[in-house]
Amino acid sequence: MTVTLHSLVFYAGALVILWITPGPVFIALTARALSGGFRSAWPLALGVTIGDIVWPLTAIFGLTWIAGQFGQIMTVLHWVAAAIFIVMGILLVRHAHAPIVGANGRLTRPGLWPAFSAGVAAVIGNPKAILFYMGVLPGFFDLRHVTGPDIAAILFLSALIPLMGNLLTAFVFGRARHLFTTPEALARVNIVAGCLLVAVGLVIPLL
């Protein structure tokens, strides 16, 4: 392997922050868990995992080709990744009390297959996921030199951490539906996530 352990650890931490940052997946999981409990939400979490494999693969192979054509692109992307984290964090903190947009019917339609397919759609079309994997992932790894085991490790973390987080979200919201629906609680989540995003953005240039 060419990727270092500390790079994988920092990447894993960034995935955790990505998970706790509210977005379409969070909205859909919350809505399904609040309406039907864990049983209604876990298929959506599995569907999200498909996108969490597709986007890193797209980033790795697409950006590796670009890097081969333009030698300095990885250095630029490294700093772009840091800037993206910092800007996202600041915006999240500034708008911490803004209401989260309601989930649409397609994301919350009852049934196993609708839930799974909604999870795939939520992450494939999620700007936050696209921005993270295409803009931030290169800040953690030099994609010009990744090997098969490197790619396997990156994909493993990309799939496992959001899946475990999403399953935890579905379980917690399903079991304690009345505790996490107030604007104050959601604002606290936004502030914590925003601060963590800024912190990771400041650390990326040191990797």
DACORUR-V290307 format. One line per field, one symbol per residue. ss: DSSP state (H for helix, E for strand, C for the rest). psi: psi as a letter, one per 40 degrees, with the letter a starting at -180 (. if undefined). burial: 1 if it has 9 or more other ideal C-beta (glycine too) atoms within 8 Angstrom, else 0. Layout:
ss: ???
psi: ???
burial: ???
This chain:
ss: CCCCHHHHHHHHHHHHHHHHCCCHHHHHHHHHHHHHCHHHHHHHHHHHHHHHHHHHHHHHHHHHHHHHHCCCHHHHHHHHHHHHHHHHHHHHHHCCCCCCCCCCHHHHCCCHHHHHHHHHHHHHCCHHHHHHHHHHHHHCCCCCCCCHHHHHHHHHHHHHHHHHHHHHHHHHHHHCCCCCCCHHHHHHHHHHHHHHHHHHHHHHCCC
psi: idiidddddddddddddddehiaddddddddddddeaddddddddddddddedddddddddddddddddhdeddddddddddddddddddddddfdehihhiiidddehiidddddddddddddehdddddddddddeedigedeiiddddddddddddddddddddddddddddgdedfeiddddddddddddddddddddddee.
burial: 001000110111111111111111111111111101010111111111111111111111011101100000110011111111111111111001000000100011100001111111111101011111111111111010010001101110111011101110111111001001000011111111111111111111001
